[in-house]
Amino acid sequence: MGRKIVLWLVWIAFVAYTLLLAPLEQPGTLTLVEKLVTLQWAGINPFVITLFSLMGIWPLVYACLIFIDSRMQDIPAWPSFLAANGSGVIGMMPYLILRKPSQEFSGQKDIWLKLLDSRTFGVFLSLTTVALVAYAIMAGDWGDFVYQWRTSRFIYLMSLDFCLLYLVFPSLLGDDMARRELRDSRFFWAVALFPLVGALAYLCLRPPIPESSMEVMI
């Protein structure tokens, strides 16, 4: 119950903060968003491009946990996954709030679950992230990014959204680790304390969940 209350408070606070800040009403924001979405990146600071792209990596990281988790839930993962790709933590939070703690998995994995459960997919996400960060470091202007972070509501909220996705990730991590018989608290904190890097390392290293021939009825 305490976990749900905290998640509810985070979700309500961020929705209210986003509405009050109204980032899309700031001049130039819609143009920037359109260029980022359509890959018209000429003239855009690579740090901004990388941050925007990492906000697309995060939902895929969550997908590697929530679709397996949803097998044992009364609610599907698809709506929150799709919403998170457009709204970040605001779209992901309803699933995190409504799900029930579960440390089991039952049945066979379909092609989608096998992909999300594979270390290969974790490696792909990790290499993509490394490439994006390297691009920002080599070609980006950090001083300009800091200026935009201070003056652009959209970039500021996107940064805050990134941090919130990191902060609520452990609410799924413990159950996923338990399904794989990973019960060392030191491993949990090694993953949880490093923003995105820890989650990606976990996806690369975690053992696959074994399949079973029986379905558990909820």
N, C-alpha and C positions, 0 to 999 in steps of 0.2 A: 504493500500500500504506500509506503514511504517513497519508493521509487516512482510510482505513478504520479504522486503529488508533485514531486520535483520536476518530472517531465512535463506535466500539465503547466506548471508555473513557467518553465522555460519557454514552452510553446506559446502561451498567451502573451508573455512579456515580449517575445521577439516579433510576433504578429503585430502587437500594438506599436512597438518601436518602429517597425517597418512602415506601417500606415502613417504614423506621425511624421516620419522623416520623408516619406513620399519621394523616393529616389528618382522615379521615372518622370517626375514633373520638372526636374532640374534641366535646364537647357543643354542640349547635346547628348543627353543620356540615351534616348531612343536611337539616335544615329549610331552611337558607339555600340549598343547592343546589337543592332542590325548588322553592323560590320563584323562583329565577333561571331555571330551565328552563321553568317554567310561566308566566313573565311576571307573577308576583304581586310586583311591585316596590315596593309601598307600604311605606314605612319602611326601605327599603334605601338606603344611601348611593349616589348616582349614580356616584361613582368606582368602587365595587365593581361596579355594573351595567356600566359602560363597560369595565372590565378584563375581565369575564366575556364581554362581547360581542366584544371585540377578539380573544379567544381563539377565537372563531368566524370572525373575518376571516382570521386567519393560515392556517388550512387551505385557504381559498379562494385565497389568494395562492400558496401552494405548488401548488395544483391547476393554476394557470395555467402552471406549469413542468413538473410531474411527469407529467401526462398526455401532453404532447407528447414529453417525454423517454422515457416508457415505450414509445413506438412502436418505439424502437431497442433495447429491453432484453428480457431473458428473463423479467422479472418484471412483473406488472401493478401499476398504481398504485392501483387501487381499494381494496384492503385497508388500505393505509397511510392513504389519504385518509379513509376511514370511521373508522378507529381514531383518527386525529388529532383528529377532531371530538369525541371523548369523552375522550381522554387526552393531547392536545397532542403535545409532542415525543416522548413515549414511543411513541405510535402511528406517528409519521412516520419515526422513525429507522431501522426495519428496511429501508424502501425506500432511504433514503440510503446505508445501509451496503452493501446487496446490489447496487445498481446499478453498472454499469460506465461509466467516462467515455465520453461520446459527444457529438460536435459535429455530428451529421448529423440530417436528418429526411427521410423518404421516404414517398411516397404522397399520398393525398388526405386532407384534413381532413373529418371528419364534423361534424354540427351541434354536438356537444359541444366538439370541439376548436376549431371556428371561434369559438364563444362565448368559450372560455378564452383564445384567441389575439387576441381583439379588444381594441382600445383602449377601446371603449365599456364593456366589463366592468371594466377597470381604473379607469375614471372612476367607475363605479358604486360600486366598493369604496372608492375614495378619498372620495367624497362621504358615504358611510355612515360612514366613519371620522371625518371632520371633524364630522359631526353628533353622533356619540357623544362625542367629546372636548369639543365645545362644550357639550353637555348636562352633562357632568361638571364643567366649569369654572364654568358659570353656576349650577348647582343643587346641586353636591356640597359636602361638608365635608371639606377636605383634612386638617385636624387629626384628625378622626375616622377617616379612611382610614389615616393613619399609625399611629394607635393600633391599629386592626384588623389592619394589616399586621404589627405587632409581636406581637399576641396570638393571631391566628387562623392556624393552620397551613395551612388551606385557601387563604386569601388570600395568604399568604406563598409557598406552592408555586405558586400560579397566576401570581404575579409572576415567580418564577424560571423557570417554564415559558415565559412570554412572552419573557424574555431569551434563553433557550436557542434558541427558534425563530428569533430574530433572529441569533444567533451562528452557527447551522449553515446559514442560508439561502445564504451565498456558495458552499457546496459544490455547489449547483445552478446558481448564477448564471453562472459562467464558461462552461459548456457552452451554456446558453441564449443568451448573448450571441454566442458563436461561430456558432451556427446562423443568426444574423441578420446576420452579418458586422460585428458590433460588437466590435472588438478593441482599443479604446483603454483602457488600464489605468486612466486617470484617470476614465473613465466607470464602470468597475467599482467603484472605491473610493468614488466619489460615491454610488453606490447602496448599497454594503455597509456604509458607516459610519453611516448614519442609520437607527435602529430603525423598522421598518415604513414610515416615511415614504419612505425611499429605495426600498423594494420597490414601494410603490404608485406612486411617480413613474415607476419603470421600466416598470410595466405600462401606464401611460398613454402613454408615449413610444416604447416599442420598436416597430420595424416588424414587420409580420406575417411569419411564415415562409412562403416560397413553396411551393406544392404541386408535386408531380412525378407523372408518369404511371407511374413504375416503382417497385416495391417493392425495398428492399434486404434480402436474406436474411441473418439473423444466424446 
